[in-house]
Amino acid sequence: MTAAAARIQYAGFWRRFLALLLDGVLFTALILPLLVAIYGPGYLSWWLGDSSELASYGVADLLITYVAPFVLVILFWRHWQATPGKLLLDCRVVDARTHQPLSLRQSVIRALGYILSALPLYLGFVWAAIDKRKQALHDKLAGSVVIQVIDDDSDISVAQWRERLSL
């Protein structure tokens, strides 16, 4: 893809919401079996009914459910500019001014900002629906934006299409 073939636009609220939902499903699918293996079947019944949103079943649950995602999301932003959900939807988290990858400081601020965005009633996330650059509260705090990279294939020749399809 040439530089002229790629357009960048801000990722909208629903695209970002879907990416967050995909990340949540993927994360749950990975950690729930791990936590059941560690704590046994009692963990699953606790998780399904008895747990509150910020409750922890034990130290492993605390580390795997809260600390690991915090660290992983920062690593994903630093190395791929996106979480798996955003990657699937052609979105990248970048510096708002330069459109370059986030610094470590920005990544940590953005991750901590998720907590503030969730209070109250996830209004900090909803802010992206009305902001002109589609920034949520955590983006404003970190100086980041979520962009959608659009591949414009209008300048690709038939030979290039054949080459793409043969892979």
C-alpha positions in Angstrom: 0.0 0.0 0.0 1.4 3.4 -0.9 1.3 6.4 1.3 -1.2 8.0 -1.1 -3.4 4.8 -0.9 -3.9 5.1 2.9 -6.2 7.7 4.4 -6.5 8.3 8.1 -9.6 9.4 9.9 -10.6 9.4 13.5 -12.3 6.2 14.7 -15.9 6.7 15.7 -17.6 5.8 18.9 -19.2 2.6 17.7 -16.0 1.3 16.1 -14.2 2.0 19.3 -17.0 0.4 21.4 -16.9 -2.7 19.2 -13.1 -2.9 19.6 -13.5 -2.6 23.4 -16.2 -5.3 23.4 -13.9 -7.7 21.3 -11.0 -7.1 23.7 -13.3 -7.9 26.6 -14.5 -11.1 25.1 -11.0 -12.2 24.1 -9.6 -11.4 27.5 -12.4 -13.2 29.3 -12.0 -16.2 27.1 -8.3 -16.3 28.0 -8.4 -15.7 31.7 -11.6 -17.4 32.8 -10.3 -20.9 32.2 -7.0 -20.0 33.8 -8.7 -18.7 36.9 -11.0 -21.8 37.1 -7.8 -24.0 36.8 -6.2 -22.1 39.7 -9.2 -21.8 42.0 -11.5 -24.7 40.9 -15.1 -24.7 39.8 -16.2 -22.6 42.8 -14.5 -19.6 41.1 -16.9 -19.9 38.1 -20.0 -19.9 40.3 -18.6 -16.9 42.3 -17.8 -15.1 39.1 -21.2 -15.7 37.5 -23.3 -14.6 40.5 -21.7 -13.6 43.7 -18.9 -11.2 42.6 -19.2 -7.5 42.5 -17.4 -5.6 39.8 -14.3 -4.8 41.8 -14.2 -7.9 43.9 -11.3 -10.3 43.9 -11.4 -14.0 44.7 -7.7 -14.0 45.7 -4.2 -12.8 44.9 -4.1 -14.6 41.5 -7.5 -13.3 40.6 -6.4 -9.7 41.5 -3.2 -10.0 39.4 -4.7 -11.7 36.4 -8.0 -9.7 36.3 -6.7 -6.2 37.1 -2.9 -5.9 37.0 -2.2 -8.1 33.9 -4.7 -6.2 31.6 -3.2 -2.9 32.7 0.3 -4.0 31.7 -0.8 -5.8 28.6 -2.8 -2.9 27.2 0.2 -0.6 27.6 2.4 -3.2 25.9 0.0 -3.5 23.0 -0.2 0.3 22.6 3.5 0.7 22.7 4.3 -2.1 20.3 1.3 -2.3 17.9 -0.4 1.0 18.6 -3.6 -1.0 19.3 -5.2 -3.8 21.3 -6.3 -6.9 19.4 -9.9 -5.5 19.0 -8.6 -2.3 17.5 -6.2 -4.2 15.3 -9.1 -6.2 13.9 -11.0 -3.0 13.1 -8.0 -1.2 11.5 -7.6 1.3 14.4 -4.5 2.6 16.0 -3.9 4.6 19.1 -1.4 7.4 18.4 -0.2 10.8 19.7 -2.8 13.4 19.0 -0.3 16.0 17.6 2.2 13.9 15.7 0.2 10.7 14.9 3.3 8.8 16.1 3.2 5.9 18.6 2.4 6.8 22.2 5.2 7.3 24.6 5.3 5.1 27.7 4.1 8.1 29.8 1.1 8.6 27.5 0.3 4.9 27.5 0.3 4.8 31.4 -1.8 8.0 31.6 -4.3 6.6 29.0 -4.6 3.3 30.9 -5.1 5.0 34.2 -7.6 7.3 32.4 -9.8 4.3 31.6 -10.7 4.3 35.3 -11.8 7.9 35.2 -13.6 7.4 31.9 -15.7 4.7 33.6 -16.8 7.1 36.4 -19.7 7.8 36.5 -21.6 5.6 34.1 -18.8 5.4 31.6 -19.4 9.0 30.5 -15.7 9.5 29.8 -16.0 6.8 27.1 -19.2 8.2 25.7 -17.5 11.6 25.3 -15.9 10.2 22.1 -19.4 10.2 20.5 -19.6 14.0 20.6 -16.0 15.1 20.4 -14.9 16.5 17.0 -11.7 14.3 17.1 -13.6 11.4 18.7 -11.5 11.6 21.8 -12.7 10.0 25.0 -11.7 11.4 28.4 -8.7 9.1 28.6 -7.5 10.3 25.2 -7.8 13.9 26.3 -5.7 13.2 29.4 -3.0 11.3 27.5 -2.9 13.5 24.4 -3.9 10.6 22.2 -6.4 9.9 19.4 -7.7 6.7 17.9 -7.4 6.7 14.1 -8.9 4.3 11.6 -6.5 3.5 8.7 -8.5 3.1 5.5 -6.9 1.2 2.7 -7.9 2.8 -0.6 -7.4 0.1 -3.2 -8.5 2.3 -6.1 -5.0 2.7 -7.5 -4.1 -1.1 -7.5 -3.6 -2.8 -10.8 -5.2 -6.1 -11.8 -1.8 -7.8 -11.5 -1.5 -6.5 -7.9 -5.0 -7.8 -7.1 -4.1 -11.2 -8.4 -0.9 -11.2 -6.3 -2.9 -10.3 -3.2 -5.4 -13.0 -3.8 -2.8 -15.7 -4.4 -1.4 -15.2 -0.8 
